[in-house]
């Protein structure tokens, strides 16, 4: 899904690198907020295994985006 978003938001032709970095930073913040909501969730709509898997996936995506930001 992230690859599709990158293709939509980040054009292929020459562009402003600062805008790309800002986009990636906003994505990281959005994912961190999503992870926090998932961690603080009180209802039992997700079992612990599914919640752990979702948090692990979000952590992996956040780490990948942070690595990409560091390359700028």
C-alpha positions as CSV (number, residue, x, y, z in Angstrom):
1,X,0.0,0.0,0.0
2,X,2.9,2.4,0.8
3,X,4.3,1.8,-2.7
4,X,1.0,2.8,-4.2
5,X,0.9,5.9,-2.0
6,X,4.5,6.8,-3.0
7,X,3.7,6.6,-6.7
8,X,0.6,8.8,-6.2
9,X,2.2,11.5,-4.0
10,X,5.8,11.5,-5.1
11,X,6.2,12.3,-8.8
12,X,8.8,10.6,-11.0
13,X,10.1,13.8,-12.7
14,X,12.6,16.1,-10.9
15,X,11.0,17.5,-7.8
16,X,11.8,19.3,-4.5
17,X,13.6,16.9,-2.2
18,X,12.4,18.9,0.9
19,X,8.8,18.1,0.0
20,X,9.6,14.4,-0.2
21,X,11.2,14.5,3.2
22,X,8.2,16.4,4.7
23,X,5.8,13.9,3.2
24,X,7.8,11.0,4.7
25,X,8.0,12.7,8.1
26,X,4.2,13.2,8.1
27,X,3.7,9.6,7.2
28,X,5.9,8.5,10.1
29,X,3.9,10.7,12.5
30,X,0.6,9.3,11.1
31,X,1.9,5.7,11.7
32,X,3.1,6.6,15.2
33,X,-0.3,8.0,16.1
34,X,-2.0,4.9,14.6
35,X,0.3,2.7,16.7
36,X,-0.4,4.7,19.9
37,X,-4.2,4.3,19.3
38,X,-3.8,0.6,18.8
39,X,-1.7,0.2,22.0
40,X,-4.1,2.3,24.1
41,X,-7.2,0.6,22.8
42,X,-9.4,-0.7,25.6
43,X,-12.0,-2.8,23.7
44,X,-11.4,-6.4,22.9
45,X,-12.2,-6.2,19.2
46,X,-8.7,-7.6,18.5
47,X,-7.2,-10.5,20.3
48,X,-3.7,-10.0,21.7
49,X,-2.0,-11.9,18.9
50,X,-3.6,-9.8,16.2
51,X,-2.9,-6.6,18.1
52,X,0.8,-7.6,18.5
53,X,1.1,-8.4,14.8
54,X,-0.5,-5.1,13.8
55,X,1.9,-3.2,16.2
56,X,4.9,-5.1,14.9
57,X,3.9,-4.3,11.3
58,X,3.5,-0.6,12.1
59,X,6.9,-0.6,13.8
60,X,8.5,-2.2,10.7
61,X,6.9,0.4,8.5
62,X,8.0,3.3,10.8
63,X,11.5,2.0,10.8
64,X,11.6,1.7,7.0
65,X,10.4,5.3,6.6
66,X,12.9,6.6,9.1
67,X,15.7,4.8,7.2
68,X,14.5,6.5,4.0
69,X,14.4,9.9,5.7
70,X,18.0,9.4,7.0
71,X,19.2,8.9,3.4
72,X,18.1,12.5,2.5
